[in-house]
Amino acid sequence: MVFAFLALPAYAAESLKKVENEKVCMVTDMHFGKKQIPVAHRGKTYYGCCENCKATLSKDSKARTATDPVTGKSVDKATAYIVAREDNSVLYFENEKTFKKYADQVSSKPTVDHSQHQDHSNH
């Protein structure tokens, strides 16, 4: 018996939305539906979801930065253009322009459409 595998490209854009910095825990890199605990550091405000994250933001400079997925440059989380995915994880961008470039790349990226595969449970 021969089984056919169909791998048709499907173009599905990842659902991304701009979010307010104050609703992001900048340690766990997750978007929450409410304001987080503000942490002032050198004239900028960062946000954490709990006392441990607040302490981490105060002490660890790495927790206050991220890498823009388009440019590869370091981004200060306090001033970043922040976008949440469907699972509420976030991405940090230098600005809206680099985010739009990312969104264009994601929306044109082919994925495998598994709905066209036949049932293979019999082998």
C-alpha positions in Angstrom: 0.0 0.0 0.0 1.3 3.5 -0.9 0.7 6.5 1.2 0.7 10.0 -0.3 2.3 12.8 1.7 1.1 16.3 0.7 3.2 19.2 1.9 1.4 22.2 0.6 2.7 25.6 1.6 0.3 27.5 3.8 0.8 31.1 4.5 -0.4 31.9 8.0 0.7 35.1 9.7 1.7 34.8 13.3 -0.7 36.8 15.3 1.2 39.7 16.8 0.0 42.8 18.6 1.7 45.9 20.0 1.4 46.0 23.8 2.0 48.6 26.5 5.4 48.3 28.2 3.8 48.6 31.6 1.8 45.4 31.0 4.9 43.3 30.3 7.1 41.5 32.8 10.5 42.3 31.4 12.2 39.4 33.2 9.9 36.6 32.0 9.2 38.5 28.7 5.5 37.8 29.0 2.5 40.1 28.4 -0.1 40.4 31.2 -3.5 42.0 31.0 -2.7 44.4 33.9 0.0 46.9 34.9 3.1 45.3 36.4 5.4 46.6 39.2 7.4 49.6 37.9 11.2 49.6 38.5 13.0 52.9 38.1 16.6 52.6 37.0 18.8 55.5 35.7 15.8 57.6 34.6 14.0 54.8 32.8 11.1 52.6 33.9 11.1 48.8 33.6 8.4 46.4 34.7 8.3 43.1 36.7 5.5 40.8 37.7 6.7 40.1 41.2 9.2 41.1 43.9 11.8 38.7 42.5 11.5 40.2 39.0 11.6 43.7 40.5 14.9 42.8 42.2 16.3 41.2 39.0 15.6 44.3 37.0 17.3 46.5 39.6 20.5 44.4 39.7 20.9 42.7 36.4 21.6 44.8 33.3 21.0 41.8 31.0 17.4 41.6 32.2 16.9 45.2 31.0 17.9 44.5 27.4 16.8 42.3 24.5 17.9 41.6 21.0 15.9 43.0 18.1 15.1 39.8 16.0 15.5 41.8 12.7 18.6 43.9 13.2 20.3 41.8 15.9 21.0 44.9 17.9 20.6 45.3 21.6 17.4 47.0 22.6 16.6 48.7 25.9 13.4 47.1 27.1 12.2 50.4 28.7 12.1 52.1 25.2 11.5 49.1 23.0 8.6 48.6 20.6 7.1 45.6 22.3 4.9 43.0 20.5 3.0 40.0 22.0 2.5 36.7 20.4 -0.6 34.6 20.8 0.9 32.8 23.7 1.6 36.2 25.4 5.4 35.9 25.0 6.9 39.1 23.7 9.4 40.3 21.2 11.3 43.6 21.6 12.1 45.8 18.5 14.1 48.9 18.1 11.1 50.7 16.5 7.9 50.1 14.6 9.9 49.9 11.3 11.8 46.9 12.3 8.7 45.3 13.7 6.9 45.8 10.4 9.9 44.2 8.6 9.6 41.2 10.9 5.8 40.9 10.4 6.3 41.0 6.6 8.9 38.2 6.9 6.7 36.1 9.1 3.6 36.5 7.0 5.4 35.4 3.8 7.1 32.4 5.4 5.6 29.1 4.1 4.5 26.5 6.7 3.4 22.9 6.2 -0.3 22.3 6.1 -0.8 19.1 8.0 -4.6 19.0 7.3 -3.9 17.5 3.9 -2.1 14.5 5.2 -3.8 11.1 5.1 -4.2 9.0 8.2 -1.1 6.9 8.8 -2.3 5.1 12.0 -2.5 1.8 10.2 1.2 1.2 9.6 
